[in-house]
Amino acid sequence: MKRSRRVPDVFKKKRKIAATAGQQSDWGSNDCSISNQDLPNDTKAALLYIKTLYHIESFDSRIPHIILKHQVYGVVRNKTLVDRQLGQLKEKKEIKMFKLGATIDEYCIVFTEDYKQHVLRQLPGNPVVDKFLETAVEKCCDVSLNKAAMIDEFLFTDDEITQLVNAGLLTVRDIGSWWMAIPGAGIFMKSFTKGRETLLRTIRKAKYQEILQQELEERKLIAVKKLGMTYHMLDIIGAEFVTRIQTTSGWLLRLSE
C-alpha cells in the first residue's frame, strides 16, 4: 500500500498565489514527496520550502538554515518576480542576504529571526553582539556596511568593529567596509562545495553528460547527505550548471555547455 507524507499547510495556502503569479513550478522530488501542484510559487513560500530540505541538527545546530538565492530560481522560474519579492522581504526585515564566500559571486538568504537566534546561540551574553543585532541587523538591508554607517549611524567604536570581525559577524570587504557575515558559515561552505562538486562530477561521468533525475536521486552519494540531494539539485539547476529537460522517461539533467 502506498503511503504519502502530509504536505505542510504553508504550501497548500500558496496555490492561489501561484495562479496569480502565473508561474507554476514543476519541481518534484523523492526527498519530500510533494506533487507539482503543492509546490510554492511565490518567493517566500519557495524560501520556506527550501528551508525544509536539510536539518541544522546534522550540523549540530552550528549554522542556521541557509538558502542560496539562485535556488529560488529553480522553484519560481520568473527571475523578475523573485528579485522583486526578495527586495520586498528585505525591506520588511523578514530576510537577510549575505555574500557567500570570499572568492565566489553568489549570495545566500537567511530568515532574519533565524539569523538572530543563531547569533545569540553562538555568541551569548555579548553586549557588542546584542548592539549589532539591534542596530545594523535590524536597520540595514544591504549585504555590506561602511565605516560611516558603523561609526556615525550605529555608534560603534573601532574596537567594537574589531570584536565583530573576530566574532565572524563582519568580514573585511575593503578598507573601511565590511560584508555582513554568518558565524560558522565555513562549516556550511565545506559541505555545500563538496556536494556541488560531487553532483557535477557524477553527471559529467555519465553517458553524454546527462542523467535522469530519478536515477541521480537513487545514488548513495555521501557528500550530499548533510544538505540533501534535492538541496544540491536545486543549486546546480538554479545556478544553470545543468539544464533540466522533460522526457518520456522523466526529468533529465544535462550538463550545460
C-alpha positions, 0 to 999 in steps of 0.5 A: 500500500502506498503511503504519502507524507502530509504536505505542510499547510504553508504550501497548500495556502500558496496555490492561489498565489501561484495562479496569480503569479502565473508561474507554476513550478514543476519541481518534484522530488523523492526527498519530500514527496510533494506533487507539482501542484503543492509546490510554492510559487511565490518567493517566500513560500519557495524560501520556506520550502527550501528551508525544509530540505536539510536539518541544522541538527546534522550540523549540530545546530552550528549554522542556521538554515541557509538558502542560496538565492539562485535556488529560488530560481529553480522553484519560481522560474520568473527571475523578475518576480523573485528579485522583486519579492526578495527586495520586498522581504528585505525591506520588511526585515523578514530576510537577510542576504549575505555574500557567500564566500570570499572568492565566489559571486553568489549570495545566500538568504537567511530568515532574519529571526533565524539569523538572530537566534543563531547569533545569540546561540553562538555568541551569548551574553555579548553586549557588542553582539546584542548592539549589532543585532539591534542596530545594523541587523535590524536597520540595514538591508544591504549585504555590506556596511561602511565605516560611516554607517558603523561609526556615525549611524550605529555608534560603534567604536573601532574596537567594537568593529574589531570584536565583530570581525573576530566574532565572524559577524563582519568580514573585511570587504575593503578598507573601511567596509565590511560584508555582513557575515554568518558565524560558522558559515565555513562549516556550511561552505565545506559541505555545500562545495563538496556536494556541488562538486560531487553532483557535477562530477557524477553527471559529467561521468555519465553517458553524454553528460546527462542523467535522469533525475530519478536515477541521480536521486537513487545514488548513495552519494555521501557528500550530499547527505548533510544538505540533501540531494534535492538541496544540491539539485536545486543549486546546480539547476538554479545556478544553470550548471545543468539544464533540466529537460522533460522526457518520456522517461522523466526529468533529465539533467544535462550538463550545460555547455 
